C-alpha cells in the first residue's frame, strides 16, 4: 500500500505548506510509523506500508479553533490510497482521492 495526502487551505485558496503530519497504525494501540511535513504544494507522498489495517493521519494544523485534525481510515488491499484534507478556520473535510 502506498499513501499520499494533500492539504488545501480553502479560506485562502492555496495549498497548506509546512503542516506536520503523522501516519499511525492501530494494532495494540496507536503507534507512529511515519511523519513529515507538507511541501510547498501542500503534499506528502511516498509513504509505504505492507499491511492491511486501520490507520490514521494526524494533521497538526495549529488553527485557532482546530489545533489538529485526525482522519482514520481502513486499508484493505495494496492499492494506492490518497487522503486529502481541506481546511478552513472553522471547518474541514476529507475524502478518498485517487
Residue pairs with C-beta under 8 A, 6 or more apart in sequence:
1 48
1 49
1 50
1 51
1 52
1 75
1 77
1 78
1 79
1 80
1 81
2 45
2 46
2 47
2 48
2 80
2 81
3 23
3 45
3 47
3 48
3 49
3 55
3 80
3 81
3 82
3 83
4 43
4 44
4 45
4 46
4 47
4 80
4 81
4 82
4 83
5 21
5 38
5 43
5 44
5 45
5 57
5 82
5 83
5 84
5 85
6 15
6 38
6 41
6 42
6 43
6 82
6 84
6 85
6 97
7 15
7 16
7 19
7 21
7 38
7 42
7 43
7 59
7 61
7 84
7 85
7 86
7 87
8 14
8 15
8 16
8 42
8 84
8 85
8 86
8 87
9 15
9 16
9 42
9 87
9 88
10 86
10 87
10 88
11 87
11 88
11 89
14 42
15 38
15 40
15 41
15 42
15 43
16 38
16 42
16 61
16 87
17 38
17 39
17 40
17 41
17 42
18 37
18 38
19 37
19 38
19 42
19 59
19 60
19 61
20 35
20 36
20 37
20 59
20 60
21 35
21 36
21 37
21 38
21 44
21 57
21 58
21 59
21 60
22 32
22 34
22 35
22 57
22 58
22 60
23 32
23 33
23 34
23 35
23 47
23 49
23 55
23 56
23 57
24 30
24 31
24 32
24 33
24 55
24 56
24 57
24 58
25 31
25 33
25 49
25 51
25 53
25 54
25 55
26 53
26 54
26 55
26 56
26 72
27 53
30 56
33 49
34 47
34 49
36 44
36 47
37 44
38 44
49 55
49 75
51 75
52 74
52 75
52 76
52 77
53 74
53 75
54 72
54 73
54 74
54 75
55 72
55 73
55 74
55 75
56 70
56 71
56 72
56 73
57 70
57 71
57 73
57 83
57 85
58 68
58 69
58 70
59 68
59 69
59 70
59 71
59 85
59 87
60 67
60 68
61 67
61 68
61 69
61 87
61 92
62 68
63 87
63 89
64 89
65 89
65 90
66 87
66 90
66 92
69 85
69 87
69 92
71 83
71 85
71 94
73 81
73 83
73 96
75 81
80 98
81 96
82 96
82 97
82 98
83 94
83 96
83 97
84 94
84 95
84 97
85 92
85 93
85 94
86 92
86 93
86 94
